[in-house]
Amino acid sequence: MKSVDPLQGKRVLITRAKSQVEGFIRKIEESGGVAISAPLLQIEPNDSNEAEISTILSKLEDYHCIVFTSANGVTHFKHYLDKYHISYDYLQHLIAASVGRKTSKKMKDIGLEVSIVPEEFVAEKLAESISTNLHTNAKILVIRGNLARPTLVTELQNKGYEVTDLVVYKTVHNVSEAKKLQSHIVNDELDYITFTSSSTVDSFMKVLNQVELHHHLKKLTFICIGPITNDTLKGYGFIGFMPQSYTIDDMVQLMIELEDN
């Protein structure tokens, strides 16, 4: 008989930004687990790029399609729309594309109904989906963060589209937070470590990929949200598990399934 608390007592490290952990913590705790939050990344508006952002937002009517590669992109794009008092109505003529369900849901906050979503939540598949729904002389506005891979922009340009790459937020490594994790690892106080982006893997390994910690890290189970993140982890010599769908819900479900096996 399966436990009503399938993650009972399991200690799960969440490495994503502080502003994004609430829902993840709740889902882990609802399954009986113990969530330990260590935000290795901080998400900030890209104010150093504000002049370009302002210029592009004043010319939204020039674009045919707008693409968001993350929920963070939507949040900070909305921040700048509100800051410059730009009505969401100026977005209504745009074909909206999104990399996944969470991002699509967030886009409703600015009145966008998403019509293009790839079957697999990665940049290459999104580029394919866009190309099958958009004429090649269309102008596309891609909204992303500073650490997002440029793959989507490159793929769209290779398909003949005129693409504007707009970075509206930046991700900063939180080294001081990572150092606090050393005691958890040395004392074997973790069961799972979760990574929701390649940048969280890089930030974690930057501080904690030390020879004296390797035998502790090898005892842990790593859960990666998707293939790009998983490949980054493999690059550091560690093997991770990955859900079939690239969401927080599915990461928690994967941990439950691993406990059942």
C-alpha positions in Angstrom: 0.0 0.0 0.0 1.4 3.4 -1.0 2.0 6.0 1.6 -0.2 9.0 1.7 3.0 11.0 2.2 5.3 9.4 -0.4 8.2 11.7 0.3 7.9 11.3 4.1 11.1 12.7 5.7 13.0 13.1 2.5 15.1 16.2 2.4 14.9 18.1 -0.9 17.2 21.0 -1.8 15.6 23.7 -4.0 18.3 25.8 -5.8 16.1 28.1 -7.8 15.6 31.9 -7.2 13.9 33.0 -4.0 10.9 34.5 -5.9 10.1 31.2 -7.5 10.4 28.7 -4.6 7.0 29.0 -2.9 5.0 26.7 -5.1 7.9 24.2 -5.2 8.1 24.1 -1.4 4.4 23.6 -1.1 4.3 20.6 -3.4 7.2 18.9 -1.7 5.7 19.4 1.7 2.2 18.2 0.6 4.0 15.0 -0.3 5.6 14.7 3.1 9.0 15.9 2.2 11.2 18.5 3.8 12.0 21.4 1.5 15.3 23.2 2.0 15.6 26.4 0.0 19.0 27.7 -1.0 18.4 30.3 -3.8 21.6 30.1 -5.7 20.4 32.7 -8.2 18.8 36.1 -8.0 16.6 37.5 -10.7 16.7 41.2 -11.3 15.4 43.7 -14.0 18.0 44.4 -16.6 18.1 48.1 -16.0 21.5 48.4 -17.6 19.7 47.7 -20.9 16.8 50.1 -20.2 17.5 52.4 -23.1 17.1 49.6 -25.6 14.1 48.2 -23.8 12.4 51.6 -23.9 13.0 52.0 -27.6 11.7 48.6 -28.5 8.6 48.9 -26.4 7.8 52.2 -28.2 7.7 50.3 -31.5 5.6 47.2 -30.6 3.4 47.8 -33.6 6.3 46.9 -35.9 6.3 43.3 -34.8 4.2 40.4 -35.9 5.1 37.9 -33.2 6.3 38.0 -29.6 8.1 35.0 -28.0 8.7 34.4 -24.3 11.2 31.7 -23.2 10.4 31.8 -19.4 7.8 33.1 -16.9 10.6 35.4 -15.6 10.7 37.0 -19.0 6.9 37.8 -18.8 7.2 39.2 -15.3 10.0 41.6 -16.2 8.5 42.5 -19.6 5.3 43.5 -17.7 7.4 45.4 -15.2 8.7 47.6 -18.1 5.3 48.0 -19.7 3.9 49.2 -16.5 6.9 51.5 -15.8 6.5 53.3 -19.1 2.7 53.3 -18.9 2.3 51.2 -22.1 -1.1 49.7 -22.5 -1.3 45.9 -22.9 -3.7 46.7 -25.8 -0.5 47.4 -27.9 0.2 43.6 -27.7 -3.1 42.4 -29.1 -2.1 42.3 -32.7 0.8 40.0 -31.9 0.9 36.3 -32.5 2.1 35.0 -29.1 4.5 32.1 -28.6 5.7 30.4 -25.4 8.2 27.7 -24.5 5.8 26.0 -22.1 2.6 25.9 -19.9 3.8 28.0 -17.0 5.0 30.7 -19.2 1.8 30.6 -21.3 -0.3 31.0 -18.1 1.8 34.0 -17.0 1.3 35.7 -20.4 -2.4 36.0 -19.6 -1.4 38.6 -17.1 -0.6 41.0 -20.0 -3.6 39.9 -22.1 -1.8 37.5 -24.4 -3.5 34.3 -25.6 -0.8 31.9 -26.6 -1.3 30.3 -30.0 2.2 28.6 -30.5 3.5 26.2 -27.9 5.9 23.3 -28.8 5.2 19.7 -27.9 8.6 19.6 -26.2 9.6 22.6 -24.0 13.0 23.4 -25.5 14.1 26.3 -27.8 14.7 24.1 -30.9 11.2 22.7 -30.8 9.7 26.2 -30.3 11.5 27.5 -33.4 10.1 24.7 -35.4 6.5 25.4 -34.1 6.9 29.1 -35.0 8.1 28.4 -38.5 5.0 26.3 -39.2 2.7 29.0 -38.0 4.4 32.3 -39.3 5.2 33.6 -42.7 9.0 34.0 -43.2 8.9 37.8 -43.7 7.5 38.3 -40.2 9.3 40.4 -37.5 9.7 38.5 -34.2 10.4 39.9 -30.8 12.1 37.4 -28.4 12.0 38.2 -24.7 14.6 36.5 -22.5 17.1 36.7 -19.7 20.8 37.2 -19.9 21.7 33.5 -19.3 19.2 32.0 -21.7 20.8 30.2 -24.6 20.8 32.2 -27.8 19.7 29.0 -29.7 16.1 30.2 -30.3 17.2 33.5 -31.8 19.8 31.8 -34.0 17.3 29.1 -35.2 14.7 31.7 -36.1 17.3 33.8 -38.0 18.5 30.8 -39.9 14.9 30.2 -41.0 14.9 33.7 -42.5 13.0 35.7 -39.8 14.0 39.2 -38.7 14.5 38.8 -35.0 15.0 41.3 -32.1 16.6 39.7 -29.1 15.5 41.7 -26.0 17.1 40.8 -22.6 14.7 42.2 -19.9 16.1 40.5 -16.8 19.5 39.2 -15.5 20.4 36.3 -13.4 23.1 36.8 -10.7 24.9 34.0 -9.0 24.4 34.0 -5.2 27.8 32.6 -4.0 27.2 33.4 -0.3 24.1 31.2 -0.3 25.9 28.3 -2.0 28.5 28.3 0.7 25.8 27.8 3.4 25.0 24.4 1.7 28.4 22.9 2.5 27.3 21.9 6.1 24.2 20.2 4.7 26.3 18.2 2.3 29.2 17.4 4.6 26.7 16.1 7.2 24.7 14.1 4.7 21.5 16.1 5.4 20.1 15.9 1.9 18.4 13.2 -0.1 17.6 15.1 -3.4 19.0 18.1 -5.1 16.8 19.8 -7.7 18.0 21.9 -10.6 15.5 24.0 -12.7 18.1 25.5 -15.1 21.6 25.1 -16.4 22.6 28.3 -14.5 21.6 26.8 -11.2 23.8 23.8 -11.9 26.7 26.1 -12.8 26.2 28.2 -9.7 26.0 25.1 -7.4 29.1 23.5 -8.9 31.1 26.7 -8.9 31.2 26.5 -5.1 30.4 22.9 -4.2 32.2 20.8 -6.9 35.1 20.1 -4.6 37.1 16.9 -4.3 36.5 16.7 -0.6 32.7 16.8 -1.2 32.5 14.3 -4.0 31.8 11.2 -2.0 29.0 13.1 -0.2 27.5 14.4 -3.5 27.6 10.9 -5.0 25.2 9.7 -2.3 22.6 12.2 -3.5 19.9 11.9 -6.2 19.9 14.8 -8.6 16.6 15.9 -10.3 16.9 18.1 -13.4 13.9 19.8 -15.0 14.9 19.1 -18.6 17.5 17.9 -21.1 19.6 21.0 -21.3 19.9 21.2 -17.5 20.7 17.5 -17.3 23.4 17.8 -20.0 25.0 20.6 -17.9 25.0 18.4 -14.9 26.6 15.5 -16.8 29.3 17.9 -17.9 30.4 18.0 -14.2 30.4 14.2 -14.0 27.1 13.6 -12.2 24.1 11.7 -13.4 20.6 13.2 -12.9 17.1 12.0 -13.4 14.7 14.0 -15.6 10.8 13.9 -15.8 9.1 13.3 -19.1 7.4 16.8 -19.0 9.6 19.7 -17.9 7.7 21.2 -15.0 8.0 21.5 -11.2 5.0 19.3 -10.7 6.6 16.5 -12.8 9.9 16.9 -10.9 8.0 16.2 -7.6 6.1 13.3 -9.2 9.5 11.8 -10.4 10.8 11.9 -6.9 7.7 10.1 -5.7 8.1 7.4 -8.4 11.8 7.0 -7.4 10.7 6.4 -3.8 8.2 3.8 -5.0 10.8 1.8 -6.9 
